[in-house]
Amino acid sequence: MIFFLQANAFRNAHKIYVNGSDVPDAVASFADLYEHYNLPSYLRRNVASAGYLKPTPIQMQAIPLMLHGREVLACAPTGSGKTAAFIIPILVHLKEPAKVGFRAVIVSPTRELAQQTYRECSRLCVGSGFKVHVLTKAKASANSFGPSSSQRFDILVTTPSRLVHMLSQEPPAIQLNSVEWLVLDEADKLFEDGPSDSGFRNQVAQIYSACDNPKVKHALFSATLGQGWRSSATPTSPLQSGSSSASRTQRRMQ
Ligand SMILES: Nc1ncnc2c1ncn2[C@@H]1O[C@H](COP(=O)(O)OP(=O)(O)OP(=O)(O)O)[C@@H](O)[C@H]1O
């Protein structure tokens, strides 16, 4: 009981709000994270080289959740370190490079955000051997990622339209049946209503269907928690774990 109260007091002090059962404790520091979870040495080195002295509140709670294999719906303000909050646990889950095609896909609403995520992911991957790709027009060919390619790639960062374009080719120029983690970044924007041919919702639905590995897990990160996308986003999620900001400084995991 005393541990439960301490864990909640810690969350309150950092304005972390969680919903869901058996939510693992937040970590107070990277040392705390390394003590409780087995993070590879390359990742510890890269966190240190990035100059990250202490996890941000979203990282304190989202990293342990995802390390426990929990699906998350997370909300935290812009610039609060959401990217590392999902990249770090994904790298731990993937363990080492494999030649089975993409095992993690991160979908961002804009090319700029995708490039930013790609850069953060690449620097956290240094020394791991993982192959990270950002989907650009030039690479959008079956030769790069299709069944006849080497399959030597692990993590894909993409906008929905680029990925759907590849999936829609006959035969599909990319296969997503090995995906273990599908992350929607800026998820509120991806679930925004729009004209039927340009809105993201249909594209996201196609991407969800293409990631047909029965073990695939979903994580949704956003700076705002609107009602519309929350109901669309979660039918496959047994847990809603995330963070929402009532004010810029508040974070909620639910
Ligand atoms: N623990 C940390 N300590 C210090 N800086 C960090 C930490 N985690 C991430 N950062 C840095 O903070 C900046 C913002 O991080 P990031 O882009 O992931 O935020 P975000 O929440 O995804 O923002 P956005 O909503 O704009 O995508 C980046 O430069 C990143 O390298």
The ligand as an SDF file (V2000), in Angstrom:
LIG
                    3D

 31 33  0  0  0  0  0  0  0  0999 V2000
   15.0150   13.4510  -21.6480 N   0  0  0  0  0  0  0  0  0  0  0  0
   15.3430   14.4950  -22.4120 C   0  0  0  0  0  0  0  0  0  0  0  0
   16.1540   15.4700  -21.9380 N   0  0  0  0  0  0  0  0  0  0  0  0
   16.4940   16.5320  -22.6990 C   0  0  0  0  0  0  0  0  0  0  0  0
   16.0670   16.7260  -23.9780 N   0  0  0  0  0  0  0  0  0  0  0  0
   15.2470   15.7930  -24.5000 C   0  0  0  0  0  0  0  0  0  0  0  0
   14.8380   14.6370  -23.7610 C   0  0  0  0  0  0  0  0  0  0  0  0
   14.0380   13.8850  -24.5400 N   0  0  0  0  0  0  0  0  0  0  0  0
   13.9350   14.5410  -25.7190 C   0  0  0  0  0  0  0  0  0  0  0  0
   14.6570   15.6810  -25.7070 N   0  0  0  0  0  0  0  0  0  0  0  0
   14.8050   16.6810  -26.7880 C   0  0  0  0  0  0  0  0  0  0  0  0
   13.6760   17.5490  -26.7100 O   0  0  0  0  0  0  0  0  0  0  0  0
   13.3440   18.0120  -28.0150 C   0  0  0  0  0  0  0  0  0  0  0  0
   11.8570   17.7780  -28.2730 C   0  0  0  0  0  0  0  0  0  0  0  0
   11.6200   16.3780  -28.3190 O   0  0  0  0  0  0  0  0  0  0  0  0
   10.5250   15.7580  -29.3010 P   0  0  0  0  0  0  0  0  0  0  0  0
   10.6660   16.3150  -30.6830 O   0  0  0  0  0  0  0  0  0  0  0  0
   10.5570   14.3010  -29.1350 O   0  0  0  0  0  0  0  0  0  0  0  0
    9.2240   16.3560  -28.6480 O   0  0  0  0  0  0  0  0  0  0  0  0
    7.7480   16.0160  -29.0420 P   0  0  0  0  0  0  0  0  0  0  0  0
    7.0110   15.9090  -27.7700 O   0  0  0  0  0  0  0  0  0  0  0  0
    7.7040   14.8530  -29.9630 O   0  0  0  0  0  0  0  0  0  0  0  0
    7.3530   17.3270  -29.8150 O   0  0  0  0  0  0  0  0  0  0  0  0
    6.3020   17.4590  -31.0360 P   0  0  0  0  0  0  0  0  0  0  0  0
    4.9450   17.4110  -30.4060 O   0  0  0  0  0  0  0  0  0  0  0  0
    6.6810   18.7800  -31.6190 O   0  0  0  0  0  0  0  0  0  0  0  0
    6.5660   16.3200  -31.9810 O   0  0  0  0  0  0  0  0  0  0  0  0
   14.2270   17.2830  -29.0010 C   0  0  0  0  0  0  0  0  0  0  0  0
   15.3030   18.1250  -29.3540 O   0  0  0  0  0  0  0  0  0  0  0  0
   14.7610   16.0980  -28.1960 C   0  0  0  0  0  0  0  0  0  0  0  0
   16.0300   15.6840  -28.6350 O   0  0  0  0  0  0  0  0  0  0  0  0
  1  2  1  0
  2  3  1  0
  2  7  2  0
  3  4  2  0
  4  5  1  0
  5  6  2  0
  6  7  1  0
  6 10  1  0
  7  8  1  0
  8  9  2  0
  9 10  1  0
 10 11  1  0
 11 12  1  0
 11 30  1  0
 12 13  1  0
 13 14  1  0
 13 28  1  0
 14 15  1  0
 15 16  1  0
 16 17  2  0
 16 18  1  0
 16 19  1  0
 19 20  1  0
 20 21  2  0
 20 22  1  0
 20 23  1  0
 23 24  1  0
 24 25  2  0
 24 26  1  0
 24 27  1  0
 28 29  1  0
 28 30  1  0
 30 31  1  0
M  END
$$$$
